[in-house]
Amino acid sequence: MLKRHAVIVALGLFASAPALAQTETTGQAGPRPASPGTVPAAANPAHAPAPKAAASTSASTPESRSAAALALTHEPTYDEGTAQRIKDAALSYSDLAVRGGWPTIPADAKFALGVQGANDDLLRKRLIVSGDLAADKTSGAFDQDLADAVKRFQVRHGLASTGTMTPRTIAAMNVPVQKRIRQLEASLERLENINFAFGQRYVVVNIPAAFAEAVENDVVVRRYRVIVGKTEKPSPTLTASISSVVLNPTWTVPSSIAKTEISAHMRKDPSYLSRMHMEVLDGHDNPIDPHSVDWSGTHTPNFTVRQQNGTWNALGAVKIDMPNAYSVYMHDTNQRNLFSDDYRFDSHGCSRVDNVRDLAAWLLKDQPKWSRAAIDAEIATGQHQEVAMAKKVPVAWIYLTAWMTKDQTIQFRNDIYNQDEQLLEATAEEAAFFSNAANHPLTAHMAQ
């Protein structure tokens, strides 16, 4: 235990600068190990093609969004080597911190393609330090090489890869290296507390990134946008096994939602339940008259509200069951327009999956009867159907705001639930306790 805390505390020495008080305001991803001269040429983004600009969301489909997400990389966010790679990235960033980190771009700086600007060389230096721009591109106007470097940076920060210096892009570039180190520390600490049984096939939802990955033979073969919990109703971290795929599911409304939201609707509009195709059931699943229910919201419901399957159902056409202590799961939605948003933290804790039928087909691929066409056909009947998995697939919901993939690309995401600092403060207190215990004759045994 002490060795693990020693690594965290040692890395944290670089993260105590006042700059940590600054708040990150970026959208979703980030740079890679940027110690000058330490990034292998094959992994240096300056030697990779710039990503193409994202297609217009107005014309996007679930399939096109999934294809675009998968095109970013086939490297898994989470595999058996992730923890070690995060350690390597933290050491690289610590070395960069000793060297002074990266320069700050003025918030009001102006940049335009083909036009010489006052801060062009400063931007070049910033991107060279993080490996986004080749080291010999130190001066010159904002040209296509510089725009491509900005795109690389944007992709790793989950920003639209436009190549233009938007306010959010500048804010992402100005997040201090010390804060990045602390993100790596917190992510490493979380991984060391996860006991996940990786399989040949598994699914990962990284909550801060709002993406799900289907991994097969250590390669991401599917990637999907997901909508996860609101900041006031966060999605939990967990490990479980996917046990079944439910087509045309009903939705049993959690009692907390029934007590608050459903009750509030019923007080305003007694016809709400019928309009939403919902029914009230007693403890034996027998229908009861909604008018006999106390909708004041002051008592814990002694009834169940269930929404019938159909186009109106909140779970959409597919539910992916994964029994766990939090009673959460993955599912479709009847509000698919939400997947076009960059900010996808809008659920009550479950994970809504874009192009979920494709994921269902992948999960059931070893059951030939349930091809994608067969799934679509069954959904079209409107009949409720639960398909048990012939072989359960491991699933992990993780909370990583920083990680490094096998190609040495470091990704960063916003700490949407503000959990990083809380975790690191608790870790520091625990480390201090055991450090003091080791020096006291009566408690030295506790530090062993």
C-alpha positions in Angstrom: 0.0 0.0 0.0 2.7 2.4 0.9 4.6 1.9 -2.4 1.4 2.8 -4.3 0.9 5.9 -2.3 4.5 6.8 -2.7 4.1 6.9 -6.5 1.0 9.1 -6.2 2.5 11.5 -3.7 5.8 11.7 -5.6 4.0 12.6 -8.8 1.8 15.0 -6.9 4.8 17.1 -5.9 4.6 18.7 -9.3 0.9 19.3 -9.0 0.9 21.7 -6.1 1.4 24.9 -8.0 -1.2 27.7 -7.7 -2.1 27.1 -11.3 -4.1 24.1 -10.1 -6.8 26.5 -9.0 -7.6 27.2 -12.6 -10.7 25.4 -13.9 -10.6 23.3 -17.1 -13.3 24.3 -19.5 -12.7 22.0 -22.4 -15.2 19.5 -23.9 -14.0 15.9 -24.0 -10.1 14.7 -24.9 -6.2 15.7 -25.0 -2.4 15.6 -25.7 0.2 12.9 -25.2 3.5 12.5 -23.3 5.2 15.7 -24.3 8.7 15.7 -22.8 10.9 17.1 -25.4 12.7 14.4 -27.3 11.0 11.5 -25.6 8.0 10.9 -27.9 8.9 8.2 -30.4 8.5 9.4 -33.9 6.0 6.6 -34.8 3.7 7.8 -32.0 4.3 11.6 -32.4 1.1 13.2 -33.7 3.2 15.6 -35.7 4.0 12.6 -38.0 0.4 11.4 -38.3 -2.2 12.6 -40.8 -4.4 15.3 -39.4 -8.0 14.1 -38.6 -10.7 15.2 -41.0 -13.2 17.7 -39.8 -16.3 16.1 -38.4 -19.3 15.8 -40.7 -22.3 18.1 -40.1 -24.4 16.7 -37.3 -27.5 17.8 -39.1 -27.0 15.0 -41.6 -25.6 12.5 -39.2 -27.1 9.1 -38.5 -26.4 6.6 -35.6 -24.3 4.6 -38.1 -22.3 7.6 -39.3 -21.6 8.8 -35.8 -20.4 5.4 -34.7 -18.2 5.1 -37.8 -16.7 8.5 -37.1 -16.1 7.7 -33.5 -14.4 4.4 -34.4 -12.2 6.1 -37.0 -10.5 8.1 -34.3 -8.5 5.1 -33.1 -8.9 1.3 -32.6 -6.9 1.4 -29.4 -8.9 0.6 -26.3 -9.3 3.2 -23.5 -9.1 0.4 -21.0 -7.1 -2.8 -21.2 -4.7 -4.8 -19.0 -1.8 -2.4 -19.8 -3.6 0.9 -19.1 -2.4 1.4 -15.5 1.2 1.0 -16.5 0.8 3.4 -19.4 -0.8 6.0 -17.2 2.2 5.7 -14.8 4.5 6.3 -17.8 2.5 9.2 -19.0 2.6 10.8 -15.5 6.4 10.5 -15.3 6.7 12.1 -18.8 4.4 15.0 -17.8 6.3 15.4 -14.5 9.5 15.7 -16.5 7.8 18.3 -18.7 6.7 20.2 -15.5 10.3 20.4 -14.4 11.2 21.9 -17.8 8.6 24.6 -17.3 5.6 23.1 -19.0 4.0 24.8 -22.0 3.4 28.5 -22.7 0.1 30.2 -22.2 -1.9 31.4 -25.2 -3.6 34.8 -24.5 -7.3 34.3 -24.3 -8.0 37.1 -26.7 -5.4 36.0 -29.3 -6.5 36.0 -32.9 -5.5 33.4 -35.5 -6.5 33.2 -39.1 -5.3 30.7 -41.8 -2.8 32.4 -44.2 -2.5 35.5 -42.1 0.5 36.4 -40.0 -0.5 37.0 -36.4 1.2 38.3 -33.3 0.9 34.9 -31.4 1.5 32.4 -34.3 5.0 31.5 -33.1 3.8 31.2 -29.5 1.1 28.8 -30.7 3.7 26.8 -32.6 5.8 26.5 -29.5 2.8 25.3 -27.5 2.0 22.6 -30.1 5.6 21.5 -30.5 5.9 21.0 -26.7 2.9 18.6 -26.8 4.1 16.8 -29.9 1.3 18.0 -32.1 3.6 19.9 -34.4 6.9 18.9 -35.9 9.9 20.4 -34.0 11.2 22.2 -37.1 8.0 24.2 -37.6 9.0 26.9 -35.1 8.0 30.1 -37.0 5.7 31.4 -39.7 2.1 32.5 -40.3 -0.9 30.3 -39.5 -0.5 27.8 -42.3 -2.1 24.4 -43.1 0.6 22.6 -41.0 -0.4 24.6 -38.0 -4.1 24.1 -38.6 -3.5 20.3 -38.8 -1.6 20.4 -35.5 -4.5 22.3 -33.9 -6.8 19.5 -35.3 -4.7 16.8 -33.7 -4.8 18.7 -30.4 -8.6 19.2 -30.6 -9.3 15.5 -31.3 -7.4 14.5 -28.1 -9.5 17.0 -26.2 -12.8 15.9 -27.6 -13.3 19.2 -29.4 -14.5 19.5 -33.0 -11.5 19.0 -35.2 -11.9 22.3 -37.1 -8.3 23.5 -37.0 -9.5 26.9 -35.9 -8.5 28.4 -32.5 -11.9 28.5 -30.7 -12.2 29.8 -27.1 -12.6 26.3 -25.9 -9.4 25.2 -27.8 -7.4 28.0 -26.2 -8.8 27.1 -22.8 -7.7 23.5 -23.3 -4.2 24.5 -24.3 -3.9 26.7 -21.2 -4.8 23.9 -18.7 -1.5 23.8 -16.8 0.7 20.7 -16.9 0.3 20.3 -13.1 -3.4 19.8 -13.5 -2.9 17.2 -16.2 -0.6 15.3 -13.8 -3.2 15.3 -11.2 -5.7 13.9 -13.7 -3.3 11.1 -14.5 -2.8 10.4 -10.7 -6.5 10.2 -10.0 -7.2 7.9 -13.0 -4.3 5.6 -11.9 -5.7 5.5 -8.4 -9.1 4.5 -9.7 -7.7 1.7 -11.9 -5.8 0.2 -9.0 -9.1 -0.3 -7.2 -10.8 -2.1 -10.1 -10.9 -5.9 -10.3 -12.1 -6.5 -13.9 -12.0 -9.8 -15.6 -10.9 -8.9 -19.1 -12.1 -11.3 -21.7 -11.6 -11.9 -25.4 -14.7 -9.7 -25.8 -15.7 -6.9 -23.4 -17.4 -3.6 -23.2 -16.2 -0.4 -21.6 -18.0 2.9 -20.9 -15.7 5.7 -19.9 -18.1 8.1 -18.2 -16.1 11.4 -18.5 -15.6 10.7 -22.2 -19.2 9.8 -22.8 -18.2 6.9 -25.1 -18.6 3.1 -25.1 -16.2 0.7 -26.7 -16.7 -2.9 -27.7 -13.3 -4.6 -27.5 -12.5 -7.8 -29.2 -9.0 -9.4 -29.2 -7.5 -6.2 -27.7 -8.9 -4.0 -30.5 -11.9 -1.6 -30.4 -14.3 -3.0 -33.1 -17.2 -0.7 -32.2 -17.3 2.7 -30.5 -20.5 4.6 -29.7 -21.5 8.0 -28.2 -23.4 7.5 -25.0 -25.4 9.7 -22.7 -24.5 9.2 -19.1 -25.7 10.6 -15.7 -26.3 14.2 -15.0 -23.9 15.9 -12.5 -26.6 15.6 -9.9 -27.4 12.0 -10.8 -24.0 10.6 -11.7 -23.5 7.2 -13.4 -21.7 4.8 -11.0 -18.4 3.0 -11.7 -18.9 -0.7 -11.7 -17.9 -4.0 -13.3 -20.6 -6.6 -14.3 -21.5 -9.1 -17.0 -24.0 -8.5 -19.8 -26.5 -11.2 -19.4 -29.2 -10.5 -22.0 -30.5 -8.2 -24.7 -34.1 -7.1 -24.4 -36.0 -6.1 -27.5 -39.0 -3.8 -27.2 -38.5 -3.5 -23.4 -40.9 -2.1 -20.9 -39.6 0.5 -18.4 -40.1 0.0 -14.7 -39.7 3.5 -13.3 -37.3 3.7 -10.4 -39.1 4.6 -7.2 -37.1 7.8 -6.8 -38.3 9.1 -10.2 -41.9 7.9 -9.4 -41.8 9.8 -6.1 -40.5 13.1 -7.6 -40.9 13.5 -11.3 -44.0 11.2 -12.0 -45.8 12.5 -8.9 -45.1 16.1 -9.9 -46.5 15.5 -13.4 -49.6 13.8 -12.0 -50.3 16.7 -9.6 -50.3 19.0 -12.6 -52.0 16.7 -15.1 -54.0 13.7 -14.0 -53.9 12.3 -17.6 -50.1 12.2 -17.7 -49.8 8.4 -17.1 -52.2 7.5 -19.8 -50.6 9.9 -22.3 -47.2 8.4 -21.5 -48.5 4.8 -21.8 -47.8 4.1 -18.2 -49.6 2.0 -15.7 -49.6 1.7 -11.9 -49.1 -1.7 -10.4 -49.3 -3.1 -6.8 -46.8 -5.3 -5.1 -48.1 -8.3 -7.1 -48.0 -6.6 -10.5 -51.8 -6.1 -10.5 -53.0 -2.8 -12.1 -54.5 -0.2 -9.7 -56.4 2.9 -10.3 -54.0 5.9 -10.6 -56.7 8.1 -8.9 -56.3 5.9 -5.7 -52.6 6.8 -5.4 -51.2 9.5 -3.2 -49.3 11.7 -5.6 -48.2 14.2 -3.0 -44.6 13.0 -3.2 -44.2 13.1 0.5 -44.2 9.3 1.0 -42.1 6.5 -0.5 -44.2 5.0 -3.3 -45.9 1.7 -2.3 -46.6 1.0 -6.0 -44.7 0.5 -9.2 -45.0 2.6 -12.4 -44.3 0.8 -15.6 -44.2 2.2 -19.1 -45.4 -0.1 -21.9 -43.1 -0.9 -24.8 -43.4 1.2 -28.0 -42.0 4.2 -29.7 -42.9 6.3 -26.7 -40.8 4.1 -24.3 -37.9 5.9 -22.5 -35.7 2.9 -23.1 -36.3 2.9 -26.8 -36.3 -0.4 -28.7 -33.3 -2.1 -26.9 -32.2 -2.7 -23.3 -28.9 -4.4 -22.4 -29.2 -6.1 -19.1 -26.1 -6.2 -16.8 -27.2 -7.1 -13.3 -25.4 -4.9 -10.7 -25.9 -3.4 -7.3 -26.8 0.0 -8.8 -29.6 -1.3 -10.9 -28.3 0.5 -14.0 -28.1 -0.7 -17.5 -27.4 0.3 -21.1 -30.3 1.1 -23.5 -31.7 2.9 -26.5 -33.7 6.1 -26.2 -36.7 7.8 -27.8 -34.7 11.1 -27.8 -31.9 10.1 -30.3 -31.3 13.8 -31.2 -29.4 14.1 -27.9 -26.5 12.0 -29.4 -25.6 14.9 -31.7 -24.7 17.0 -28.7 -21.1 17.3 -27.4 -22.3 17.6 -23.8 -23.9 14.1 -23.1 -24.5 14.1 -19.4 -28.2 14.0 -19.2 -29.4 10.6 -17.8 -30.5 9.5 -14.4 -27.5 7.2 -14.1 -28.1 4.6 -16.9 -26.2 4.8 -20.2 -28.1 5.5 -23.4 -26.2 4.2 -26.4 -26.2 5.6 -29.9 -26.6 3.0 -32.6 -27.5 0.5 -29.8 -28.9 -2.1 -32.3 -25.4 -2.4 -33.8 -24.0 -3.1 -30.3 -26.8 -5.6 -29.7 -25.9 -7.5 -32.9 -22.2 -7.6 -31.8 -23.1 -8.9 -28.4 -25.3 -11.7 -30.0 -22.8 -12.4 -32.9 -22.3 -16.0 -31.7 -26.0 -16.6 -31.9 -26.6 -16.7 -35.7 -30.4 -16.4 -35.2 -29.9 -12.9 -34.0 -28.3 -11.0 -36.8 -28.8 -7.3 -37.2 -31.5 -7.9 -39.7 -33.2 -10.3 -37.4 -33.0 -7.8 -34.5 -34.6 -5.1 -36.7 -37.3 -7.5 -37.8 -38.2 -8.5 -34.3 -38.3 -4.9 -33.1 -40.6 -4.1 -36.0 -43.2 -6.6 -34.6 -43.5 -4.6 -31.4 -43.4 -7.7 -29.3 -41.4 -7.9 -26.1 -38.5 -10.3 -26.5 -35.6 -11.2 -24.0 -32.6 -12.8 -25.6 -30.3 -14.5 -23.1 -26.6 -14.3 -23.9 -25.1 -17.7 -24.8 -21.9 -16.4 -23.2 -21.9 -13.4 -20.9 -19.7 -10.4 -21.9 -17.8 -8.5 -19.2 -18.6 -4.8 -18.9 -16.9 -2.0 -17.0 -18.1 1.5 -16.4 -15.0 3.5 -15.5 -14.1 7.1 -14.6 -10.9 8.1 -16.4 -10.2 11.7 -17.0 -6.8 10.9 -18.4 -5.2 7.8 -20.0 -2.7 6.7 -22.6 -3.4 4.2 -25.3 -0.9 1.7 -26.7 0.1 4.1 -29.5 1.3 6.5 -26.7 -1.5 9.0 -27.3 -2.6 10.6 -24.0 -6.2 11.5 -23.8 -7.8 14.0 -21.3 -11.4 14.6 -20.4 -13.2 17.0 -18.1 -13.7 15.9 -14.5 -17.5 16.2 -15.0 -18.4 15.0 -11.6 -15.5 16.7 -9.8 -14.2 13.5 -8.4 -10.5 13.8 -9.1 -9.6 16.3 -6.4 -11.8 14.5 -3.9 -10.1 11.2 -4.6 -6.6 12.7 -4.4 -7.3 14.6 -1.2 -8.5 11.3 0.4 -5.4 9.5 -0.9 -3.1 12.1 0.5 -4.7 11.9 3.9 -4.4 8.1 3.9 -0.8 8.3 2.8 0.0 10.8 5.5 -1.7 8.6 8.1 0.5 5.6 7.1 3.6 7.7 6.9 3.0 8.9 10.5 2.2 5.4 11.6 5.5 4.1 10.2 7.4 6.4 12.5 5.5 5.6 15.7 6.5 2.5 17.6 2.9 1.6 18.6 1.6 1.7 15.0 4.5 0.8 12.9 2.9 -2.6 12.1 0.1 -0.8 10.4 2.4 0.5 7.7 3.7 -2.9 6.7 
